[in-house]
Amino acid sequence: MAGFMDKVGNMAKKAADKTGDMVEVGKLNAKIMSQKQNISSLKEEIGGVIFEKYQQREVFPNEIVQLCQQIEEKENLIASMQKEIQDLK
């Protein structure tokens, strides 16, 4: 009977260890997600700075200019839709 109890005790310890590991993995995944969100925010901030400089007519590589032009087109489309909403009110 003592052997059986030892086995049960070992199984319980292994289960507790696995649970502790899973909690730690969850914490690490949360920290990773937080850092990824920070990176996304920084990238967005970089984009905002570049777009402001573009609007001030600073010179950028063609790829950046094309992206900024796409933003302007979308801003114009938004403004048009907002005006349409106002007209409907």
N, C-alpha and C positions, 0 to 999 in steps of 0.2 A: 504494500500500500504506500510506503514511503517513496518508492520509485515513481509511482503514478503521480503523487503530489509534487515531486521534484519536476516531472515533465510538465505538469500544469503550470507550476511556478515559472519555469523557463519559457513556456509559451506566452504567459502573461507578460513577462519581462520583454520578450521580443516584440509583442504587440505594442507595448508602451513605447519602446524604442522607435518602432516604425511610426507611431502616431507623433512622437516628438520630431522625427525627421520630416514628416509631412507638414507639420506646423512651421518648421524652419524653412522648408521649400516654399511654402505659401508666403512667408515674410519676405524671402528673397525675391520671389516673383513680384510682390507688391513694390519692393524697392526698385526693381528693374523697370516696371511700368512707370513709376514716378520719374525715373531718370529719362525714360523715353519721352514722357510728356514735357520734361524740361528741355530736351533737345528740340522737340517740335516747336515749343514756344520761342526758343532762340532762333530757329530757322525762320519762323514767321517774323520775328523782329528784324532779322537781317533783310528779309524781303521788303519789309516796310521802309527800311532805310534806303535800300537800293531804289525802290519805286519813287520815294521823295526826291532823290538825287536825279532820277530820270526826268521827273516833272520839272526840275530846275534846269533841264537841258544839258546835263553832264553827259559825256560820251561814254558809251558802254559797248561791249561786244555785241554783235548782231543778235545772238541768241537771247541776251537779256532784253534788248530793244523789242524783239518780237513778243516776248512774254509780257512786257510792260504794255505793249500795244493791245494785246489780248485783254489785259486787265481794263484798259481804257474802254475798249469795246463793250465789255461786260458792265462797266459802270454806266455807260451811256444807255445800255439796254435797261438796266435797273431804273435809271432816272426816267426813262420813257414809260416804263410800267408803273412807276409811282405816280407820274402825271396822269396816266390813264385811270388809276385808282381814284385820284383826286377828282377827276372829271366825272366819275361814276357816282361820287358822293353827293 
